[in-house]
């Protein structure tokens, strides 16, 4: 979110939140782009057979991301928030800033693991 202030000379001055907001959006956007493009490309080279007659289409691999989110959100609300609420005495469990920090760290770890797995898969090492 950009915050714009008017100064006496009539011009606008953008607050420094622009740089930080942009940096918080780069990693999630990179992950979304990977899900929508690279998953399908990788899916064509995977062994997608379940049983002798069923094969998962490569374009449907992105659905597993949605399924994992649908499963993890109730677990987060029912388990993690309850534990953190008791531990931190914060009614929301953890603060919004802590959620952003944990999310960014998890995204960095996930992207690093994905890059290493892709490197091994393509035998680049």
N, CA, C and O atoms as CSV, one atom per row, in Angstrom:
chain,resi,resn,atom,element,x,y,z
A,1,UNK,N,N,0.842,-1.149,0.000
A,1,UNK,CA,C,0.000,0.000,0.000
A,1,UNK,C,C,0.902,1.231,0.000
A,1,UNK,O,O,1.804,1.343,0.830
A,2,UNK,N,N,0.662,2.146,-0.921
A,2,UNK,CA,C,1.424,3.380,-0.981
A,2,UNK,C,C,0.707,4.458,-0.189
A,2,UNK,O,O,-0.512,4.602,-0.283
A,3,UNK,N,N,1.459,5.207,0.583
A,3,UNK,CA,C,0.912,6.328,1.331
A,3,UNK,C,C,1.448,7.593,0.692
A,3,UNK,O,O,2.661,7.771,0.574
A,4,UNK,N,N,0.551,8.469,0.281
A,4,UNK,CA,C,0.961,9.688,-0.404
A,4,UNK,C,C,0.647,10.881,0.491
A,4,UNK,O,O,-0.461,11.014,1.011
A,5,UNK,N,N,1.636,11.737,0.658
A,5,UNK,CA,C,1.493,12.946,1.458
A,5,UNK,C,C,1.627,14.160,0.551
A,5,UNK,O,O,2.428,14.156,-0.385
A,6,UNK,N,N,0.859,15.178,0.822
A,6,UNK,CA,C,1.005,16.426,0.071
A,6,UNK,C,C,1.966,17.325,0.815
A,6,UNK,O,O,1.885,17.445,2.037
A,7,UNK,N,N,2.868,17.953,0.101
A,7,UNK,CA,C,3.747,18.912,0.743
A,7,UNK,C,C,3.343,20.329,0.323
A,7,UNK,O,O,2.421,20.499,-0.475
A,8,UNK,N,N,4.013,21.319,0.844
A,8,UNK,CA,C,3.615,22.706,0.592
A,8,UNK,C,C,3.892,23.142,-0.832
A,8,UNK,O,O,3.309,24.124,-1.291
A,9,UNK,N,N,4.763,22.446,-1.546
A,9,UNK,CA,C,5.070,22.845,-2.917
A,9,UNK,C,C,4.055,22.295,-3.910
A,9,UNK,O,O,4.148,22.564,-5.108
A,10,UNK,N,N,3.099,21.536,-3.426
A,10,UNK,CA,C,2.043,21.027,-4.283
A,10,UNK,C,C,2.347,19.668,-4.878
A,10,UNK,O,O,1.457,19.066,-5.479
A,11,UNK,N,N,3.566,19.154,-4.739
A,11,UNK,CA,C,3.927,17.841,-5.277
A,11,UNK,C,C,3.553,16.729,-4.317
A,11,UNK,O,O,3.183,16.983,-3.171
A,12,UNK,N,N,3.649,15.521,-4.782
A,12,UNK,CA,C,3.368,14.364,-3.933
A,12,UNK,C,C,4.668,13.692,-3.545
A,12,UNK,O,O,5.639,13.690,-4.302
A,13,UNK,N,N,4.669,13.128,-2.362
A,13,UNK,CA,C,5.848,12.441,-1.858
A,13,UNK,C,C,5.402,11.054,-1.410
A,13,UNK,O,O,4.534,10.933,-0.546
A,14,UNK,N,N,5.985,10.008,-1.989
A,14,UNK,CA,C,5.607,8.645,-1.649
A,14,UNK,C,C,6.414,8.183,-0.451
A,14,UNK,O,O,7.628,8.382,-0.386
A,15,UNK,N,N,5.726,7.566,0.492
A,15,UNK,CA,C,6.367,7.055,1.695
A,15,UNK,C,C,7.236,5.843,1.349
A,15,UNK,O,O,7.085,5.262,0.274
A,16,UNK,N,N,8.115,5.469,2.223
A,16,UNK,CA,C,9.023,4.348,1.978
A,16,UNK,C,C,8.327,2.998,2.054
A,16,UNK,O,O,8.969,1.963,1.876
A,17,UNK,N,N,7.011,2.992,2.317
A,17,UNK,CA,C,6.307,1.710,2.370
A,17,UNK,C,C,6.204,1.062,1.006
A,17,UNK,O,O,5.935,-0.136,0.910
A,18,UNK,N,N,6.414,1.835,-0.059
A,18,UNK,CA,C,6.330,1.262,-1.405
A,18,UNK,C,C,7.367,0.160,-1.605
A,18,UNK,O,O,7.042,-0.901,-2.138
A,19,UNK,N,N,8.589,0.393,-1.192
A,19,UNK,CA,C,9.653,-0.599,-1.363
A,19,UNK,C,C,9.381,-1.843,-0.540
A,19,UNK,O,O,9.572,-2.958,-1.025
A,20,UNK,N,N,8.939,-1.671,0.694
A,20,UNK,CA,C,8.694,-2.840,1.531
A,20,UNK,C,C,7.480,-3.614,1.050
A,20,UNK,O,O,7.485,-4.844,1.096
A,21,UNK,N,N,6.443,-2.932,0.591
A,21,UNK,CA,C,5.262,-3.620,0.094
A,21,UNK,C,C,5.599,-4.386,-1.178
A,21,UNK,O,O,5.125,-5.506,-1.374
A,22,UNK,N,N,6.401,-3.800,-2.028
A,22,UNK,CA,C,6.798,-4.478,-3.254
A,22,UNK,C,C,7.609,-5.728,-2.944
A,22,UNK,O,O,7.411,-6.765,-3.578
A,23,UNK,N,N,8.516,-5.646,-1.981
A,23,UNK,CA,C,9.335,-6.813,-1.659
A,23,UNK,C,C,8.505,-7.928,-1.032
A,23,UNK,O,O,8.833,-9.101,-1.212
A,24,UNK,N,N,7.447,-7.600,-0.305
A,24,UNK,CA,C,6.591,-8.636,0.272
A,24,UNK,C,C,5.757,-9.331,-0.794
A,24,UNK,O,O,5.278,-10.442,-0.567
A,25,UNK,N,N,5.574,-8.711,-1.937
A,25,UNK,CA,C,4.750,-9.294,-2.987
A,25,UNK,C,C,5.551,-10.107,-3.990
A,25,UNK,O,O,4.960,-10.868,-4.756
A,26,UNK,N,N,6.856,-9.979,-4.017
A,26,UNK,CA,C,7.659,-10.665,-5.018
A,26,UNK,C,C,7.649,-12.176,-4.808
A,26,UNK,O,O,7.431,-12.929,-5.758
A,27,UNK,N,N,7.880,-12.624,-3.587
A,27,UNK,CA,C,7.970,-14.072,-3.326
A,27,UNK,C,C,6.631,-14.773,-3.554
A,27,UNK,O,O,6.605,-15.800,-4.233
A,28,UNK,N,N,5.506,-14.261,-3.011
A,28,UNK,CA,C,4.238,-14.954,-3.298
A,28,UNK,C,C,3.890,-14.974,-4.777
A,28,UNK,O,O,3.364,-15.973,-5.268
A,29,UNK,N,N,4.169,-13.903,-5.494
A,29,UNK,CA,C,3.877,-13.866,-6.925
A,29,UNK,C,C,4.744,-14.864,-7.679
A,29,UNK,O,O,4.295,-15.468,-8.654
A,30,UNK,N,N,5.975,-15.038,-7.236
A,30,UNK,CA,C,6.859,-16.023,-7.861
A,30,UNK,C,C,6.302,-17.426,-7.658
A,30,UNK,O,O,6.334,-18.248,-8.575
A,31,UNK,N,N,5.797,-17.700,-6.472
A,31,UNK,CA,C,5.247,-19.028,-6.196
A,31,UNK,C,C,3.990,-19.277,-7.017
A,31,UNK,O,O,3.795,-20.379,-7.530
A,32,UNK,N,N,3.133,-18.265,-7.148
A,32,UNK,CA,C,1.905,-18.425,-7.935
A,32,UNK,C,C,2.254,-18.669,-9.399
A,32,UNK,O,O,1.636,-19.506,-10.057
A,33,UNK,N,N,3.235,-17.947,-9.901
A,33,UNK,CA,C,3.654,-18.145,-11.288
A,33,UNK,C,C,4.214,-19.548,-11.488
A,33,UNK,O,O,3.987,-20.171,-12.526
A,34,UNK,N,N,4.941,-20.040,-10.497
A,34,UNK,CA,C,5.500,-21.388,-10.609
A,34,UNK,C,C,4.388,-22.423,-10.644
A,34,UNK,O,O,4.441,-23.367,-11.432
A,35,UNK,N,N,3.390,-22.255,-9.802
A,35,UNK,CA,C,2.283,-23.216,-9.761
A,35,UNK,C,C,1.573,-23.250,-11.102
A,35,UNK,O,O,1.239,-24.324,-11.602
A,36,UNK,N,N,1.340,-22.078,-11.689
A,36,UNK,CA,C,0.547,-22.028,-12.916
A,36,UNK,C,C,1.315,-22.424,-14.166
A,36,UNK,O,O,0.692,-22.771,-15.169
A,37,UNK,N,N,2.627,-22.387,-14.149
A,37,UNK,CA,C,3.369,-22.707,-15.367
A,37,UNK,C,C,4.254,-23.939,-15.196
A,37,UNK,O,O,4.134,-24.900,-15.956
A,38,UNK,N,N,5.125,-23.916,-14.218
A,38,UNK,CA,C,6.108,-24.986,-14.089
A,38,UNK,C,C,5.480,-26.308,-13.666
A,38,UNK,O,O,5.975,-27.368,-14.052
A,39,UNK,N,N,4.403,-26.273,-12.883
A,39,UNK,CA,C,3.765,-27.521,-12.471
A,39,UNK,C,C,3.275,-28.304,-13.681
A,39,UNK,O,O,3.432,-29.523,-13.737
A,40,UNK,N,N,2.690,-27.619,-14.639
A,40,UNK,CA,C,2.192,-28.307,-15.829
A,40,UNK,C,C,3.361,-28.859,-16.635
A,40,UNK,O,O,3.307,-29.984,-17.132
A,41,UNK,N,N,4.409,-28.066,-16.758
A,41,UNK,CA,C,5.607,-28.515,-17.495
A,41,UNK,C,C,6.245,-29.717,-16.804
A,41,UNK,O,O,6.612,-30.692,-17.460
A,42,UNK,N,N,6.378,-29.648,-15.479
A,42,UNK,CA,C,6.942,-30.772,-14.741
A,42,UNK,C,C,6.018,-31.981,-14.784
A,42,UNK,O,O,6.473,-33.124,-14.826
A,43,UNK,N,N,4.725,-31.718,-14.773
A,43,UNK,CA,C,3.751,-32.801,-14.761
A,43,UNK,C,C,3.816,-33.688,-15.979
A,43,UNK,O,O,3.452,-34.862,-15.916
A,44,UNK,N,N,4.277,-33.138,-17.094
A,44,UNK,CA,C,4.380,-33.960,-18.304
A,44,UNK,C,C,5.504,-34.983,-18.200
A,44,UNK,O,O,5.487,-35.989,-18.909
A,45,UNK,N,N,6.483,-34.743,-17.323
A,45,UNK,CA,C,7.606,-35.677,-17.187
A,45,UNK,C,C,7.464,-36.613,-15.986
A,45,UNK,O,O,8.257,-37.540,-15.829
A,46,UNK,N,N,6.475,-36.382,-15.149
A,46,UNK,CA,C,6.294,-37.212,-13.947
A,46,UNK,C,C,5.586,-38.521,-14.265
A,46,UNK,O,O,4.898,-38.652,-15.278
A,47,UNK,N,N,5.770,-39.475,-13.380
A,47,UNK,CA,C,4.977,-40.703,-13.433
A,47,UNK,C,C,3.689,-40.400,-12.674
A,47,UNK,O,O,3.698,-40.312,-11.446
A,48,UNK,N,N,2.591,-40.239,-13.391
A,48,UNK,CA,C,1.330,-39.793,-12.803
A,48,UNK,C,C,0.302,-40.914,-12.697
A,48,UNK,O,O,-0.883,-40.646,-12.498
A,49,UNK,N,N,0.726,-42.132,-12.824
A,49,UNK,CA,C,-0.213,-43.255,-12.795
A,49,UNK,C,C,-0.597,-43.587,-11.362
A,49,UNK,O,O,0.242,-43.647,-10.464
A,50,UNK,N,N,-1.894,-43.800,-11.180
A,50,UNK,CA,C,-2.414,-44.333,-9.918
A,50,UNK,C,C,-3.166,-45.600,-10.311
A,50,UNK,O,O,-4.264,-45.542,-10.865
A,51,UNK,N,N,-2.575,-46.706,-10.024
A,51,UNK,CA,C,-3.155,-47.968,-10.467
A,51,UNK,C,C,-2.833,-48.222,-11.926
A,51,UNK,O,O,-2.111,-47.446,-12.552
A,52,UNK,N,N,-3.366,-49.306,-12.471
A,52,UNK,CA,C,-3.008,-49.670,-13.839
A,52,UNK,C,C,-3.722,-48.854,-14.922
A,52,UNK,O,O,-3.244,-48.795,-16.055
A,53,UNK,N,N,-4.855,-48.224,-14.594
A,53,UNK,CA,C,-5.660,-47.597,-15.652
A,53,UNK,C,C,-5.895,-46.098,-15.462
A,53,UNK,O,O,-6.478,-45.462,-16.340
A,54,UNK,N,N,-5.470,-45.534,-14.374
A,54,UNK,CA,C,-5.764,-44.112,-14.122
A,54,UNK,C,C,-4.482,-43.290,-14.129
A,54,UNK,O,O,-3.495,-43.642,-13.484
A,55,UNK,N,N,-4.519,-42.190,-14.872
A,55,UNK,CA,C,-3.379,-41.287,-14.939
A,55,UNK,C,C,-3.866,-39.865,-14.648
A,55,UNK,O,O,-4.845,-39.404,-15.236
A,56,UNK,N,N,-3.173,-39.173,-13.734
A,56,UNK,CA,C,-3.527,-37.799,-13.383
A,56,UNK,C,C,-3.072,-36.877,-14.512
A,56,UNK,O,O,-1.907,-36.927,-14.908
A,57,UNK,N,N,-3.969,-36.034,-15.041
A,57,UNK,CA,C,-3.553,-35.093,-16.084
A,57,UNK,C,C,-2.564,-34.062,-15.533
A,57,UNK,O,O,-2.709,-33.633,-14.388
A,58,UNK,N,N,-1.565,-33.655,-16.318
A,58,UNK,CA,C,-0.553,-32.725,-15.805
A,58,UNK,C,C,-1.126,-31.374,-15.374
A,58,UNK,O,O,-0.627,-30.768,-14.427
A,59,UNK,N,N,-2.157,-30.902,-16.053
A,59,UNK,CA,C,-2.726,-29.595,-15.720
A,59,UNK,C,C,-3.474,-29.605,-14.395
A,59,UNK,O,O,-3.725,-28.544,-13.825
A,60,UNK,N,N,-3.834,-30.781,-13.895
A,60,UNK,CA,C,-4.576,-30.846,-12.633
A,60,UNK,C,C,-3.657,-30.880,-11.414
A,60,UNK,O,O,-4.148,-30.913,-10.286
A,61,UNK,N,N,-2.336,-30.873,-11.610
A,61,UNK,CA,C,-1.417,-30.914,-10.471
A,61,UNK,C,C,-1.518,-29.653,-9.614
A,61,UNK,O,O,-1.250,-29.706,-8.414
A,62,UNK,N,N,-1.898,-28.529,-10.204
A,62,UNK,CA,C,-2.092,-27.304,-9.437
A,62,UNK,C,C,-3.211,-27.420,-8.424
A,62,UNK,O,O,-3.249,-26.663,-7.454
A,63,UNK,N,N,-4.127,-28.360,-8.634
A,63,UNK,CA,C,-5.224,-28.565,-7.689
A,63,UNK,C,C,-4.719,-29.061,-6.338
A,63,UNK,O,O,-5.373,-28.850,-5.317
A,64,UNK,N,N,-3.558,-29.718,-6.327
A,64,UNK,CA,C,-3.011,-30.203,-5.061
A,64,UNK,C,C,-2.596,-29.043,-4.150
A,64,UNK,O,O,-2.629,-29.176,-2.926
A,65,UNK,N,N,-2.209,-27.915,-4.735
A,65,UNK,CA,C,-1.902,-26.729,-3.945
A,65,UNK,C,C,-3.174,-26.237,-3.254
A,65,UNK,O,O,-3.162,-25.918,-2.065
A,66,UNK,N,N,-4.261,-26.180,-4.007
A,66,UNK,CA,C,-5.543,-25.750,-3.438
A,66,UNK,C,C,-6.012,-26.719,-2.367
A,66,UNK,O,O,-6.484,-26.292,-1.313
A,67,UNK,N,N,-5.892,-28.008,-2.617
A,67,UNK,CA,C,-6.294,-29.005,-1.622
A,67,UNK,C,C,-5.467,-28.892,-0.346
A,67,UNK,O,O,-6.005,-29.007,0.755
A,68,UNK,N,N,-4.176,-28.671,-0.487
A,68,UNK,CA,C,-3.350,-28.540,0.714
A,68,UNK,C,C,-3.719,-27.294,1.506
A,68,UNK,O,O,-3.670,-27.303,2.735
A,69,UNK,N,N,-4.089,-26.222,0.812
A,69,UNK,CA,C,-4.537,-25.023,1.528
A,69,UNK,C,C,-5.864,-25.270,2.229
A,69,UNK,O,O,-6.053,-24.835,3.365
A,70,UNK,N,N,-6.778,-25.959,1.572
A,70,UNK,CA,C,-8.075,-26.261,2.188
A,70,UNK,C,C,-7.933,-27.157,3.412
A,70,UNK,O,O,-8.735,-27.068,4.342
A,71,UNK,N,N,-6.937,-28.004,3.418
A,71,UNK,CA,C,-6.694,-28.876,4.565
A,71,UNK,C,C,-5.948,-28.141,5.672
A,71,UNK,O,O,-6.249,-28.318,6.852
A,72,UNK,N,N,-4.966,-27.308,5.287
A,72,UNK,CA,C,-4.133,-26.659,6.303
A,72,UNK,C,C,-4.825,-25.494,7.011
A,72,UNK,O,O,-4.511,-25.221,8.170
A,73,UNK,N,N,-5.740,-24.810,6.362
A,73,UNK,CA,C,-6.409,-23.681,7.021
A,73,UNK,C,C,-7.227,-24.091,8.242
A,73,UNK,O,O,-7.104,-23.454,9.288
A,74,UNK,N,N,-8.058,-25.130,8.150
A,74,UNK,CA,C,-8.754,-25.549,9.378
A,74,UNK,C,C,-7.802,-26.041,10.471
A,74,UNK,O,O,-8.039,-25.807,11.656
A,75,UNK,N,N,-6.713,-26.729,10.066
A,75,UNK,CA,C,-5.723,-27.157,11.057
A,75,UNK,C,C,-5.072,-25.953,11.733
A,75,UNK,O,O,-4.828,-25.964,12.939
A,76,UNK,N,N,-4.795,-24.926,10.952
A,76,UNK,CA,C,-4.212,-23.702,11.496
A,76,UNK,C,C,-5.170,-23.062,12.510
A,76,UNK,O,O,-4.773,-22.707,13.620
A,77,UNK,N,N,-6.435,-22.924,12.106
A,77,UNK,CA,C,-7.414,-22.286,12.994
A,77,UNK,C,C,-7.706,-23.111,14.237
A,77,UNK,O,O,-7.813,-22.563,15.334
A,78,UNK,N,N,-7.835,-24.407,14.079
A,78,UNK,CA,C,-8.240,-25.267,15.201
A,78,UNK,C,C,-7.084,-25.634,16.127
A,78,UNK,O,O,-7.283,-25.765,17.335
A,79,UNK,N,N,-5.910,-25.799,15.595
A,79,UNK,CA,C,-4.784,-26.276,16.412
A,79,UNK,C,C,-3.765,-25.192,16.711
A,79,UNK,O,O,-3.529,-24.863,17.873
A,80,UNK,N,N,-3.153,-24.630,15.659
A,80,UNK,CA,C,-2.056,-23.690,15.854
A,80,UNK,C,C,-2.486,-22.444,16.610
A,80,UNK,O,O,-1.801,-22.016,17.540
A,81,UNK,N,N,-3.619,-21.855,16.220
A,81,UNK,CA,C,-4.071,-20.621,16.877
A,81,UNK,C,C,-4.409,-20.883,18.339
A,81,UNK,O,O,-4.122,-20.047,19.196
A,82,UNK,N,N,-5.010,-22.021,18.635
A,82,UNK,CA,C,-5.336,-22.340,20.034
A,82,UNK,C,C,-4.079,-22.461,20.885
A,82,UNK,O,O,-4.021,-21.938,21.998
A,83,UNK,N,N,-3.075,-23.151,20.357
A,83,UNK,CA,C,-1.829,-23.322,21.105
A,83,UNK,C,C,-1.134,-21.978,21.294
A,83,UNK,O,O,-0.690,-21.655,22.396
A,84,UNK,N,N,-1.039,-21.198,20.228
A,84,UNK,CA,C,-0.360,-19.908,20.307
A,84,UNK,C,C,-1.134,-18.910,21.160
A,84,UNK,O,O,-0.529,-18.067,21.822
A,85,UNK,N,N,-2.458,-18.993,21.156
A,85,UNK,CA,C,-3.283,-18.118,22.001
A,85,UNK,C,C,-2.988,-18.380,23.474
A,85,UNK,O,O,-2.870,-17.442,24.263
A,86,UNK,N,N,-2.870,-19.644,23.842
A,86,UNK,CA,C,-2.562,-19.986,25.230
A,86,UNK,C,C,-1.138,-19.589,25.600
A,86,UNK,O,O,-0.878,-19.197,26.738
A,87,UNK,N,N,-0.224,-19.686,24.657
A,87,UNK,CA,C,1.184,-19.401,24.921
A,87,UNK,C,C,1.482,-17.910,24.945
A,87,UNK,O,O,2.222,-17.442,25.811
A,88,UNK,N,N,0.912,-17.151,24.002
A,88,UNK,CA,C,1.226,-15.722,23.905
A,88,UNK,C,C,0.213,-14.819,24.600
A,88,UNK,O,O,0.475,-13.630,24.782
A,89,UNK,N,N,-0.916,-15.352,24.985
A,89,UNK,CA,C,-2.012,-14.583,25.584
A,89,UNK,C,C,-2.584,-13.540,24.619
A,89,UNK,O,O,-3.263,-12.604,25.042
A,90,UNK,N,N,-2.311,-13.704,23.335
A,90,UNK,CA,C,-2.864,-12.835,22.303
A,90,UNK,C,C,-4.114,-13.523,21.760
A,90,UNK,O,O,-4.043,-14.697,21.397
A,91,UNK,N,N,-5.262,-12.833,21.691
A,91,UNK,CA,C,-6.494,-13.488,21.235
A,91,UNK,C,C,-6.419,-14.001,19.791
A,91,UNK,O,O,-7.173,-14.898,19.417
A,92,UNK,N,N,-5.524,-13.443,18.985
A,92,UNK,CA,C,-5.377,-13.890,17.598
A,92,UNK,C,C,-4.287,-14.946,17.451
A,92,UNK,O,O,-4.035,-15.411,16.339
A,93,UNK,N,N,-3.648,-15.329,18.526
A,93,UNK,CA,C,-2.567,-16.317,18.482
A,93,UNK,C,C,-1.226,-15.636,18.328
A,93,UNK,O,O,-0.453,-15.566,19.284
A,94,UNK,N,N,-0.938,-15.134,17.143
A,94,UNK,CA,C,0.280,-14.374,16.890
A,94,UNK,C,C,-0.112,-13.091,16.169
A,94,UNK,O,O,-1.198,-12.994,15.597
A,95,UNK,N,N,0.779,-12.116,16.203
A,95,UNK,CA,C,0.470,-10.832,15.580
A,95,UNK,C,C,0.543,-10.945,14.058
A,95,UNK,O,O,1.081,-11.911,13.517
A,96,UNK,N,N,0.004,-9.961,13.395
A,96,UNK,CA,C,0.007,-9.942,11.945
A,96,UNK,C,C,1.439,-9.884,11.396
A,96,UNK,O,O,1.745,-10.532,10.395
A,97,UNK,N,N,2.293,-9.130,12.035
A,97,UNK,CA,C,3.689,-9.042,11.599
A,97,UNK,C,C,4.396,-10.392,11.733
A,97,UNK,O,O,5.193,-10.768,10.873
A,98,UNK,N,N,4.100,-11.119,12.816
A,98,UNK,CA,C,4.682,-12.447,12.981
A,98,UNK,C,C,4.171,-13.398,11.904
A,98,UNK,O,O,4.928,-14.234,11.410
A,99,UNK,N,N,2.898,-13.281,11.534
A,99,UNK,CA,C,2.346,-14.122,10.469
A,99,UNK,C,C,3.036,-13.844,9.148
A,99,UNK,O,O,3.369,-14.771,8.409
A,100,UNK,N,N,3.253,-12.565,8.847
A,100,UNK,CA,C,3.937,-12.211,7.602
A,100,UNK,C,C,5.354,-12.761,7.604
A,100,UNK,O,O,5.800,-13.327,6.606
A,101,UNK,N,N,6.067,-12.601,8.716
A,101,UNK,CA,C,7.439,-13.095,8.806
A,101,UNK,C,C,7.522,-14.595,8.663
A,101,UNK,O,O,8.376,-15.100,7.934
A,102,UNK,N,N,6.652,-15.319,9.344
A,102,UNK,CA,C,6.647,-16.777,9.249
A,102,UNK,C,C,6.296,-17.209,7.830
A,102,UNK,O,O,6.891,-18.145,7.297
A,103,UNK,N,N,5.332,-16.530,7.221
A,103,UNK,CA,C,4.948,-16.852,5.848
A,103,UNK,C,C,6.082,-16.641,4.870
A,103,UNK,O,O,6.307,-17.472,3.990
A,104,UNK,N,N,6.799,-15.541,5.013
A,104,UNK,CA,C,7.930,-15.277,4.123
A,104,UNK,C,C,9.038,-16.306,4.310
A,104,UNK,O,O,9.630,-16.765,3.333
A,105,UNK,N,N,9.319,-16.667,5.553
A,105,UNK,CA,C,10.357,-17.675,5.811
A,105,UNK,C,C,9.947,-19.026,5.223
A,105,UNK,O,O,10.769,-19.709,4.611
A,106,UNK,N,N,8.695,-19.412,5.402
A,106,UNK,CA,C,8.229,-20.684,4.837
A,106,UNK,C,C,8.278,-20.675,3.316
A,106,UNK,O,O,8.616,-21.684,2.698
A,107,UNK,N,N,7.939,-19.533,2.706
A,107,UNK,CA,C,7.993,-19.440,1.249
A,107,UNK,C,C,9.426,-19.542,0.742
A,107,UNK,O,O,9.680,-20.179,-0.281
A,108,UNK,N,N,10.356,-18.925,1.445
A,108,UNK,CA,C,11.764,-19.022,1.041
A,108,UNK,C,C,12.255,-20.458,1.148
A,108,UNK,O,O,12.943,-20.952,0.254
A,109,UNK,N,N,11.902,-21.132,2.245
A,109,UNK,CA,C,12.298,-22.533,2.418
A,109,UNK,C,C,11.677,-23.404,1.333
A,109,UNK,O,O,12.351,-24.269,0.774
A,110,UNK,N,N,10.408,-23.188,1.033
A,110,UNK,CA,C,9.712,-23.970,0.017
A,110,UNK,C,C,10.336,-23.772,-1.359
A,110,UNK,O,O,10.545,-24.738,-2.093
A,111,UNK,N,N,10.631,-22.531,-1.708
A,111,UNK,CA,C,11.225,-22.260,-3.014
A,111,UNK,C,C,12.641,-22.836,-3.113
A,111,UNK,O,O,13.051,-23.297,-4.179
A,112,UNK,N,N,13.380,-22.811,-2.012
A,112,UNK,CA,C,14.726,-23.395,-2.011
A,112,UNK,C,C,14.661,-24.899,-2.225
A,112,UNK,O,O,15.422,-25.449,-3.021
A,113,UNK,N,N,13.756,-25.565,-1.520
A,113,UNK,CA,C,13.589,-27.013,-1.689
A,113,UNK,C,C,13.136,-27.340,-3.109
A,113,UNK,O,O,13.617,-28.300,-3.710
A,114,UNK,N,N,12.207,-26.539,-3.649
A,114,UNK,CA,C,11.736,-26.770,-5.018
A,114,UNK,C,C,12.872,-26.598,-6.027
A,114,UNK,O,O,12.984,-27.368,-6.981
A,115,UNK,N,N,13.710,-25.585,-5.812
A,115,UNK,CA,C,14.837,-25.363,-6.727
A,115,UNK,C,C,15.831,-26.516,-6.654
A,115,UNK,O,O,16.329,-26.970,-7.684
A,116,UNK,N,N,16.126,-26.998,-5.441
A,116,UNK,CA,C,17.051,-28.123,-5.296
A,116,UNK,C,C,16.479,-29.395,-5.907
A,116,UNK,O,O,17.199,-30.152,-6.558
A,117,UNK,N,N,15.195,-29.632,-5.700
A,117,UNK,CA,C,14.566,-30.828,-6.273
A,117,UNK,C,C,14.565,-30.765,-7.798
A,117,UNK,O,O,14.801,-31.771,-8.467
A,118,UNK,N,N,14.298,-29.580,-8.341
A,118,UNK,CA,C,14.303,-29.428,-9.796
A,118,UNK,C,C,15.716,-29.589,-10.354
A,118,UNK,O,O,15.902,-30.145,-11.436
A,119,UNK,N,N,16.687,-29.111,-9.628
A,119,UNK,CA,C,18.079,-29.251,-10.049
A,119,UNK,C,C,18.480,-30.732,-10.092
A,119,UNK,O,O,19.147,-31.179,-11.026
A,120,UNK,N,N,18.070,-31.469,-9.083
A,120,UNK,CA,C,18.371,-32.910,-9.047
A,120,UNK,C,C,17.604,-33.626,-10.147
A,120,UNK,O,O,18.140,-34.511,-10.814
A,121,UNK,N,N,16.337,-33.235,-10.334
A,121,UNK,CA,C,15.505,-33.878,-11.343
A,121,UNK,C,C,16.070,-33.700,-12.743
A,121,UNK,O,O,16.020,-34.617,-13.562
A,122,UNK,N,N,16.604,-32.524,-13.011
A,122,UNK,CA,C,17.172,-32.252,-14.329
A,122,UNK,C,C,18.634,-32.658,-14.444
A,122,UNK,O,O,19.253,-32.475,-15.492
A,123,UNK,N,N,19.190,-33.212,-13.360
A,123,UNK,CA,C,20.587,-33.655,-13.315
A,123,UNK,C,C,21.562,-32.527,-13.659
A,123,UNK,O,O,22.487,-32.716,-14.448
A,124,UNK,N,N,21.351,-31.377,-13.072
A,124,UNK,CA,C,22.232,-30.234,-13.296
A,124,UNK,C,C,23.410,-30.241,-12.343
A,124,UNK,O,O,24.452,-29.660,-12.645
A,125,UNK,N,N,23.263,-30.883,-11.205
A,125,UNK,CA,C,24.298,-30.850,-10.169
A,125,UNK,C,C,25.667,-31.140,-10.675
A,125,UNK,O,O,26.624,-31.142,-9.900
